[in-house]
Amino acid sequence: MRTIFAEVLEQEQEDIAETDTFVSLGGDSLSYVAATVRLERALGHIPHGWHQMPVCELSPAPPQNRAAAAPADSAGRPQHQSFGRSRPPWHRRMLAPMETGIVLRAVAIIFIVSTHIGFFHWEGTAHVLIAVAGYNFARFQLTGTRQARLRRQLRSVVRIVVPSVAVIGLAFAVTDTYTWANVFLLNSLPGPEGWTDYSRFWFVEILVHILIGLATLLVVPAVDRAQRRWPWAFALVLIAVDLPLLFGLVDSRYPGQGPVLWLFGLGWAAATSKNVWHRAAVTAIALFTVPESFEDQYRSATILVGFLILLWVPTTTVPRGLHRITALLASASLYISITHWLLYPLVGPEHKGLAVAASLAAGILYWAAATTAMGRMERWIRGRQRISARNEIEGQA
């Protein structure tokens, strides 16, 4: 387990204690998918809420313990030693559960890229990802002390901003399609109203604005205490704050996309729902608000169905052969959404299927390269900090 966490989170194995959890070690939604796949392979299953379980509780049982725990056959032998043991049913060999949020991210990015390229047309999945982002924020960014939470939240923002600005800056340099406002993720504020080419990076812009706003808000001690005491109700307040924008009582400054903080709040509420009554209340809110999000009823229906699946279906059955590609697409979804705008015009409009495949593959490669580079940089910074701390202690001695 230490090896998995160390490799996924780009940390030294000796720095991981048995009482550490995925969240306490700085895990977030960007690294969660890779950790999930590795753990499922190591454990054979994924315990519910594993991201907040200590390493010692995630470790697989020793072989002798597994043998002792295995059910015995009529001769008193563990079933795994019985010559007459039947193979698992075919559906268990062919299918395996996967967290719904991961599957939604993978499916959504395929639909987003395919719609933009014109391979097929299905809108609404980008807004489902806003709800997934709120869902993951509530799970990974709201534990620990106020200072630890702030560091974790700012780290997540940096891991989104740096690769995004790098690609958008390249697009600004080599094309005449974008402006400096795009490079600094500010087009949604001063940009022209309505959907234009400048609006192509709206998702990452709005997501960064939401994350920075929440990090700033939760630094306030009174707000921090309120969120800890009433986590579910706090999410409902976020939804309520955005309702005047949703129902057109106040003009939105996000051209062409409308307000989305309420969707982020819905995802947050889904993650903090403790019982069926909470989920029923969140469902009622979704049924009241989502149909008002767009005039296109099919787009609104996609958002509603995607969110309700996230809320009510914690795991989804996926063919085992698709587990790895699903995990890769989910992990790289942000990177694919940024890079595909630059890549698919190079393929040409007459090869739309190839353009989709190339865009997905390029985004995965960029995700792998960017996360490796940022992980090494973070390890180098931690190493320098350890050296400085050691030198300070030796100097005091």
N, C-alpha and C positions, 0 to 999 in steps of 0.2 A: 504494500500500500504506500509506503514511503517513496519507493521508486516511482510509482505512477504519479503521485502528487508532485514529486521533485521534477520529473520530466515535463509534465503538463504545465506546471506553474513556473518553470524555469528557476528552480531554487536548488540549493545544496541539500542533499539527502540528510546530512547530519544536523541540519537546522530544523528538521521537522520532528516534533515530539509526538508521543503517543496520544496526548490530549488535544493536539491540534485538529482542526476541522478544515474542510475545503474552503469555507468562507473566511475563517480566521487567518488562513494563509494567503488571502488576497484573491481567491477564486471569484470569477464573475461569469456573466453569461457567455462571454467570448471564449473562455477556457472550459466551461461546464460541459460542452458537448463532447470534447475529446476525452475528458475525464470519465464521463458516463460510459462511453464505448469501451474504454480500457477496463473500467471496473466490472462491467457486465461480462467481459471476456474472462476476467480473473475470478470473479465470484460465481458466475453462472446466473446471477440475478442482480437486480438493483434494489436495495432496501429503500422504502419510502422515506424521504427526508434525509438521504445519505449525506447531502452537502453540509449538514449541520451535525453529523455524527463524528465523534473522535476517531482517529486513525485506528486505535486499538479495537474499537467495536466493528470496524469494517474488515479487519484482517480475516481471511478464510481460516476455518478450523483446521488443525493438524489432521493428517490422514487417520491417525488412530481414533480421534474424536469423531471424524466423519463415519468411520466404520462402526463405532459404538452407537452412533445416533441412527444409523441406517436401519430400516425395518427388517426383521428377520423372516425367513421363510419357514415352512413347516418343520424343517430339520434344525431350526435354530441358527442358521447361518445368515449373515447379512445378505440382503438381496443382491448387492452388487457382486457377491461372490457366488451366487447361485447360477449353475449352468443353465437352468431353465428360464432365466430372466428374459422377458420379452423386450424388444426394442421400444423406445418411446413412440407414441402415436405419430403419424406422418405430419400432422399439423404442427407438432412441437419441433420436429426436425426441420420443417420448411419455414415456419413462422416464429417470430420472437417479439416480445413487447418492446416498445420504445416510447420514451416520453413524448406526449402529444406536442408540447412546445417545440421540440426539436423537429418533429415531422412537419409542423406548420411552417417553420422557418424554411425548411427545404422546399416544400411545395410552393410557398409564396414566392420565393426568389425565381423559381422556374416560370411561374405565371407572370411575374413582373417583367422579366427579361423578354419572354415570348410576346407579351403585349406591346412592349416598346418597339420591338423589332418588327412586329406585324405577322409573326408566325401563327398566332391565334390571338383572340381578343377576350380578356377576362379581367376586369378591373375590380379593385377593392382589397386585394391581398396585402398591399403595402400598408393599409390602415389596420389590417389584422396584426401586422408586425408591430405597430405602435402599441397595441394592447399586450402583445407578447413582451415587448420591452418593459412595460409597466409591471407585468407579472414577474419578470426576472429581477427588476430593480427591487421589488419588495422582498424577494427571496435572498438576494446576495448583498445588498447595499445597506441594510438596516440593522446590522448587529454590531456589537462592540460598543466602546465608548464613543462619545461624540467626536473626539479627535481622530480615533481610528476609522470611524465611518467617513469622515471628511476626506482622509487620505485615500481610502478605498474608492470613494466616489470620484475624486479628482483623477486618480489613476485610470479609472474606466473612461473618463472624458478624454484623457490624453491618448489612450489606446484607440479611440475613435477619431480624434481630430488629426493626429499626425499622419496616418496613412491616407485619410481623406484629403487633407490639404496638399499632400504630395501629388496625388493624382490630379486634383483640380488645378493645382498650380501648373502642372505639365500641360493640361488641356488649355489653360489660358495662354501658355507660352507658344504652343504650336498651332492653335486655331484662333479664329476671331469670333468665336461663339460666346465666350464667357467674359466676365468682368472681374475686377479686384474684389467686388462684393461677394462673388462666388468663392474666390480663394479664401477669404476670411470667414466664410459661412454666414454671411450677413445679408444675402440677397433677399431673404424673406422679409426683412424689415424695410429697407428703402427701395426695394425692387418694384418694377411695374406691376400693376394689378392684373389679375388673370393669368392663365397659363402661358408661359413663353419658354424659349430655350433656356433662359436664365433660371427657370424654376426646376430644372432637371434634378438638382441635388437637394430638393426640399426636404426629403426624409432625414438625411443626416443633419441638415441645418436645424430643423425643428427638434430632433432628438437631442442634439447638443444643447440647444437653448433650454429645453426642459430639464436636462440633467444638471446644468449649471445653476438654474434657478432653484431647483430643489436642494442642491448642495448648500447654496447660500441661505435658503430658508431654514434648513434643518440645523444650521450652526447656532441659530438663536436658541438659548436654553429653554425658554418656555415652549417653543414649538417642538423642540426635541422631546421634552417631557410629555407633551400632548400626544405626539406620534407614538411614543413607546406605550403609553397607557391605553390609547384607543386606536390601534393600528387600522382596524377595519373602518371605523368612523372617519379617520383621517383621510382615507382614500375616497370616501363619499364626499368629503368637503372639496377635494380636488375636482371631482366631477361637477359639483354644484357651481364652483367658481367659473367653469367654462360654459355653463348652460346659456348665459346671455349671448355669447358668441354663436353657440350652436343654433339658437332659435332666432338669430338675426337681430337681436335687440341692440347689439354693439357691433361695429364694423371690425372685421378681422384684418390683421396686418400680414397674414400669410396668404399671398395671392394664389388663387386657384385651388387651394386645398382645404380652406376652412379651418376651424379649430380642431385640435386633436388631443389637447390635454385631458379632456374627458375620457377619451379612449385609453390613454395611459392610466388614468385613474381607475377605469374599469378593470384593466389588467391587474393593477395593484389590489383592488378589492377582491378579485378572484383569488389571488395568492394568499390573502389574509382571511378569507372566509373559513370559519372554524366548524361550521355545521351546515346542514341542509337548509336551514332557515336563512342563513347568510347568503348562500348561493341562490336561493329562491328570490330573495330581495334584489340581488345583483342582476338576476335574470329579468326581473320586472323593470329595473332601471334601463337595461339594455333594450328591451322591447319598446320602451317609451322614447328612448333617445336615438337609437341607431337608424330607424326609418327616416329621421329628420336630417341625417347627415348628408345625403345627396338626393337630388331629384331622380337620378337613375335608380329604379327600384332593384335592378339586378345587382348593382354595385353595393347598395345598402344590404341586400340579402346576403351577399358574400361576406360582408363585415359581420353581420349578425350571426350567421352560421359558424364562421370561424371562431368568433369569440365564445359562443356557447359550447363549442367543442373543447376549447381551452378550459372553460369553467367546469364542465361536467365530466369530461373524459380524460383522466390523468395520464393514461397510457393508451397507445394505439398499436395494433398488431401489424408488423411489417415483415415482408419476406427477408429471411436471413441474408440472402445474397445482396439485398439493397441496404443493409445496415450501414456499411462503410460509406457508400456514396451519399446516403441520406445525411450521415454525420458530417461529411465533408461539405456538402452544400449548405447545411445549417451553420456550420462554423464559419464558412466564408461568405455568408449571405450579404453582410455589409460591404465586403470588398467587391463582390460581384456587382452589387447595385451601383457602386462608384465607377468601376472600370468599364462596364459594358457600353457606356455612352461613347467611349473612345474607340473601342475595339470593333463593334459590329459594322460601322461604316466601311472599314477596311475590307471586309469580306464581300460586301456588295449586296444590293437588295434582291438579286435573283437567287441567292442561296440562303434563305432565311433559316432553315433548319440547321445548316452548318454554322450560321452566325450565332444562333442560340447556344449550340454545343461549344463553340470556340469561346464565347463570352463566359460561360460557366467555368470552363477549364482555366481560362486566363485569371479569373477571379480567385479560383482555388490556389493557383500558383502564387498569385500576389499575396494572398492570405498567409500561405506557408512562409514566404520570404519575409514579409513584414513582421509577423509574430515572432519568428526566429530572431530577427534583428533587434526588435524591441526587448525580447526576453534577455538576450545577451547584454544589451545596454543596462537593463535593470539589475542583472547579476553583477555587472562591473561596478555599478553605483553602490550596491550593497557591500561588495567587497571592499571598496574604498572606505565606506563608512565603518566597517569592522576594523580595518587597519587604523583609521583615525582614532576610534574608540580605544583600541589596544595601546596605541602610542600615548594617548592621554593618560591611561591607567598606569602605564610604565613610568611616565613622567612624574605623576603624583607620588609613585612609590619611591 
